[in-house]
Amino acid sequence: MAIQWGIWRAGGIAVPLAVSHPPAELEYVIRDADAETVVVHPDFAAVMQAVHLTPGVRTVTTDDTEGTAPRSLLPAVADGRRAMIVYTSGTTGKPKGVVTTHANIAAQVTSLVTAWEWRAEDWILLVLPLHHVHGIINVLTCALWAGARCEMLPKFDAEQAWARIAAGDLTLFMAVPTIYAKLISAWEAAAPERRGAWSAGCAPARMRLMVSGSAALPVQRLERWREISGHVLLERYGMTEIGMALSNPLHGTRRPGFVGTPLPGVEVRLVDETGRPVSGGAPGEGEGEGEIEVRGATVFLEYWRQPEATAAAFRDGWFRTGDVAVVEDGAYRILGRSSVDIIKTGGYKVSALEVEEVLRTHPEIAECAVVGVEDPEWGERICAAVELRGDAGVTLEALQSWAKQRLAPYKTPRALCCVAALPRNAMGKVTKQEVAKLFHP
């Protein structure tokens, strides 16, 4: 966090890396971002030794940065200056760098600070990774902006998180549905007295707000969490490119399965395939199913060095999210994604095409198709259907072990199906809907 804010204050661009990613993915981001310097904590020095850096890129350890004073006057940083590049998976395979300016970040943060009434007395526990907008913007930067306290755990641990919640001094908690599933499992496995202490720690009288996002929250999980904690989790909708756009109300009724209404300073509309508004447009245009489009100061500047992809992402100044929703009684309900090649698993957005590209390099795999299949814990689980070479054989465990050397842990397949031939249409294109049926019980 200190390194990131130091980069911002010096007028540079911060590119947060995922500590869970293997060398190949780190190498791709560093190279694509054309980074000049990589700042590494000593705990990850061994990982970085396996990363092949472009000549001229320097590596600095955090030990070297502590206590150093500026060697020159710090610049005045313009609001429109590029501040951060967060890499996110897209339909084109390799992750794209989403560039946000200081003005974008300020707009994203002030929108949430206003809507969720952040104040200096707040105290939040951060259990989310800091290479994601959820952790960087919604938790950390909102807390710092409001003068609140942000306490960080090195990594999520259900028992440790419950112990902090039980202390009763936290006022806010934000997580992805997968984390809530793990907290529920830990609570159900605990002794009755511990359950009582844990539930008391997050009772509404002590903790004022609990938020779920980054993936769809199953209604059954929302109801179970209400039984345990007394909270109806606040669901919201956002993306790396736009920050948060929609939110259920802080005060008032939160409807399960809905993501609420536009946040302050954010314009949202639904459009049909021709780009004609079906809701959020002029009065009387009616409401119906359509793709979510977003406009406002929170929307990102560009995809890093991808002008064609940037242009394709916008329509008449509106960002095209690729998510399909419907408005019912004034609130938005997400129906799914317009692209079957984006999988949301455990709060992460994964490109099926990227995973397929990697799996095709496996010596025993001739062809493959990757799909997301609905899963109560992960939102969607990554499933791979493969055609094998000759008489080759491969197990899920062996494939996962191989894939984890080349993909982030959350991108590795959780189910495997070996088929003689992948289902295809008359044009020879793999039909993902038929592939998904292979994994339904």
N, C-alpha and C positions, 0 to 999 in steps of 0.2 A: 504494500500500500504506500509506504514512504517513497519507494523508488518511482512508482507510477506518478504520484503527485509531484515529485521532484522533476520528472521529465516534463510534465505539464507546465510547471512554473518556469522552466528554462526555455519553453517554447517548442519543445520537441513533440514527437508522436510516440505514444506508448502502445506497444503491441503485447498484450498479456498472453503468455504461453500456458498450456495445460500441463501441470506436473505429472499427470497420469499418462500422457502421450508417449509413444515409443519414439526412438531417434528419427525414424523416417518421417513421421508427421511433423516433428519439431523442425527438422531440416527443411521441409517444404515451406512452412510458414516463414521461417527466418529468411529463406531465399526469396520467396514471393514478395515479402514486405520490403526487400532490399535493405534490411536492417544494417546499421553501422556498428552497433554495440549490442551485445547480449549480456545482461546482468544475471548472474547465477548465484543462488544460495549454495553454500558448501555442501549441503545435504544432497544436491542434485549434480554435483561436479562429475560423478561417475557417468551419469546419463549423458551429460553434454560431451564427454570424451568420445562417445560413439556417434556424435553428430558431426557430419562433414561440413564445415563452414566454408563459405566462399573466401578466397584470399582477400585480406584487407578488413574482414570483420573481426573486431576485437571482443574478447571476453573479459568481463570484469566480475569479480566475486563481490558479494555484499559486504564481506569483511573489509574490502578496499574502499568502500563508499561511506562507511560510518564516520561521522564526525568531520567530514570534509566541508570546507566553506567554499562558496562560489569563487572561482578564479577570475571572473569578470562580472560586470554589471548584468543583472538579470534583465531580459527584455520586457517591454510592454507586450502583453499577449492579446492580440485582437480576438474578438468573439468568433470571427469567422475562420480562425486558424484551425487546421486539422489537429485533433487532440488524441484520437485513439483509433486503432484498427483492431476489430474483433473478427476472427475468422469463423464463418458459419457455412454449413453444408448447403448446397443448392442442387438444382436439378441437372447441372452440368458436370457433376462428378466431384472434382476437387473443390475444397472449400474456397469461398471468395472472401476477400477482406472488406469488411463493412467499415467505412470511414465516417466517424462522427466528429463534428467540430465542438469547440468549447460552448458555442451557443446551443447546439443540439443537446449536449449533456445538461446544460443549465435548464433548458426547457423540459427535458425529461424529468429531472429531479424536482423542479418547482411544481410541476403538475402533480406529482405524487405527494410531495410535502403538503400541498394544499388539500388534495382529495382525502388523504389519510391522516391529516392533522398531526403531522410530526411536530414534536416539541422538544425542548432541551432536556426535559425530565425523562425522556424515553430511554430505554435500555433494551437493546436487541442482541440476540445470540446469532452469530453468523456461522452457518453450517454448510454454506454453498461454496462452490469453487469460484475463484476470482479471475476466471477467463470467460465468464458469462455475464451478460447484462443483468441477470437476476441478482447475482452476488455483488457485482461492481456498482450498479446504479441503484437498484431497488433497496438494497440493504446498506452497504457501506457508504456510498456517497450521499444518500438521503440522510443517514445518521449524522455524518459530518456536517452537512449543510445546515441541519437543524440544531447542531450543537449537542446532539444526543450521544449516548455511550454505545459503542459497538464492540462487543466481546467476541473474539474469534477462537474457534476450535481448530487444531491442525487438520483434522479430518472428522467426518461425521461418525459418531459412535452413539448408538441409541441409548445405552445405559448412561453414558456421560451427559448426553443432551437432557435426558430425563432428570438427572441429578441437579443440573443447573436450573431446569424449569421448577423443580421441587423447592428450590431455595426461595422462590416467591418474589424475587426482585426484578424479573424481566417484565417488560410491558408489551413487547412486540416479538413475533416469531414469524418467519417466512421460509417456506420450503417447497419442494416439488412433491407430487403425489407419492412417489416411491419412498421418500423419507417418512411421510406420514404413515405409510404401510409398515415400515420398519418400527416406528414408534408404537404403533398399535400392537404389533407382534410382541414387542418387548413388554408392553403393559400387560398383555394377556398372559404372558409367561411368568410375571412377577407375583410375589406373595401378596395377599390382601392388604397388609399394612403399607407396603410400598406402593401399591396401586392408589391407595387413599392419599398418600403424601404427594405422589406425582400429579394426580388429578387436581388436588388442592392448589398446587403451584401454578397451574395454568387456568384456574377458574377466572371467569370474566371480571370478578371483583379485583383481581390482581393484574392479570394480563389483558390489556384492552383490545388487542387485535391479533388475529392469526390469519395468515394469507397462504393460499396455494396457487401455484402457477407453473408455467413452462410446459405443461402437458394437461390433458383433460383429466379432471378429477372424477373418478367413478362415484355415482350417487351413494352407493352402498358404503364406500369409505367415508364420505362426508357425514353420513348418518352415524356411523360407528364412532367417528371422532367427536361428534356432538355428544354422544352418550358418555364418552370418556372425559372430555374436557369442558363440556358446557358451551363450546364455541361452534357456531356455524362458520366454517372456513370461508373467507372472502376470496372468491375466484376472480381472476382478471385475465386479460388477454394482451399479449404483446409479442414483439419479435426483436431480434438483434437490430434490424434496420429501422425500427420505429420507437424503440423503448416500449412503454406501455400505452395502449390505446383505449382499452375498455376496462371497466371495473364495476363490480357490484358495489352497492353503497356502503360507506362506513357506518352510517346510521340508517336504519330501515331494513326492509325485508330483502334477504338474499335468496334467490331462487336456485335450487340445485339444477345443475346442467346449463346454467346461463352465465355469461361473463359480463353482464351489466350494460352500462351506457358509456358514451365517450367521456374521457377524462378531461379536466380543464385544459383548454388550449389545443385540443385535438379534434379534428374533423374526421368523421367516419361515414362512409356510405357503402351500400351494396349495389353492384351493377350486374347486368346480364352479360352474356357472351359478346354482345356488340358494344359494351361499354355504357349502355343506357342505365341510368339510376333506377333501382327498384325500391330503394328506401334511402333515407337520409338526404334526399334531393329536395325538389320543390314540393310544397304542400299539395296534397291531393294526388301525388304520383303513385301512391299505393305502396304496399309492402309485400315482399316476396323473397324467395331464395336467390342469393347472388354471391359474387366474390366480394370480399372485404377490400375496400380501398381506403387509404389514410392520407391525410394532408395536414401539414402544420409544421411548426418550428422544431418538433421532436424528430422529424423524419431525417434520416441520414443524408450525407452529402453525395456519396458515390461508392461504387465498388472499386477498390484499389486497382488502378491501371486497367480497368475493364470498361471502357466507355460504351461499348455496344451492349454489354449486360446491364449497365446503368440505365441506358436509354430504354431498353426493353422492359425494365422494371417499373417504368412510370407511364401513365396515360393522362395527358392533359394536366400534368402537375400533381396527380394523385399516385401514390405508391400502390402497386398491385401486390397484395399479400399472398395470393394463391390459395387462401383459405376461404371456404364457402360457409355462409351462415344464413340465418333467417332472423328477422325481428318479430318478436311476439310480445304484445302489450308493452312495447317500448324498449324491451331488453333484447340483447343479441344472444343467440344460441348458435354455437359452432357446430356445423354438420360434418366437416371433414376438410380434406385438402383437394385442390383441383389437380394436384400432381400425385400420382401413386408412388412416385419415386422419392418422396420425402417421408421418413419414418420418425415419429416422435417416441423416444424410449427413455424412461427414467428422467425426463426433463431435458434431454438432449435432442437436437435435431440432426438426423443422420441421412446422408444421401445413399440411397440404395445403389445408385450407379457407381459411386466411389467404392463401396464394399465389393460390388461385382468385379470391378477392375482389379482389385487386389486378389480376390479368390481365383480369378482366371490365371493368375501366375502360379498357382499351386500345381506341382508336377502331375498330380493324379486327376485334375479337373479339366475336362474338355470345354464345358460350357456351364453357365449357372444363371440363376435368377434369384434376386433377393427381394423379399416383401416384408411388410410390417403386418403382424397379425394381432388382433386385439388381445390384451392380456390384463388381468385385474391388478397386478402389481406394477408392471412397467408401463402401462398405457398401451404400448405396442411392443411386441418382442420381435427381434430380427430373425427371420427364418430364411434359410438358403436351400434351394432346390438345385441339384447338380447332376450333370451328365459326366460320367467318369470315363477315363481313357481305357479302352480295352477291358481287361479283367481286373483293373485296379479296384482297391477298396479303401474306404476312409471312414473313420468314426467321428462322431461329433467332438469327442474329447480331443482327438488328435488334431482335428481341424481348428478347434479353438486355441489349442496350444500354439499351432503354427501361425494363426491369424493375429494373436496377441503380440507377436514380434513385429507386426506390420501395421496394425490398426490400434486405435485407442480401445481400452477395455469395453466401453459401452457400444462400440461399433461391431464387436465380434458376434457372429450368429449364435443364437440360443436354441435353435432347432435346425435339424438337417434332414433332408429327404433326398435319397439317391434315386433317380429316375432314368429309364432307358432313353426317353426323349422329352424335352420340355414342351408344354402345350404352346402351340403357335397358331396364329390366324392365317388366312389365305395369303397374306403378304409375307409370311415367314417371321413376323414379329411375335415375340413371346407375349402371351396374354397373362398379365400379372394377376388378374382376378381369378383365373383358373389355377395359377400357382398357389395363391393363398388358400384355395380349397384343399390343397394337399395337407395342410397343417391343422385343419379343423377336426376336432374329435368326432 
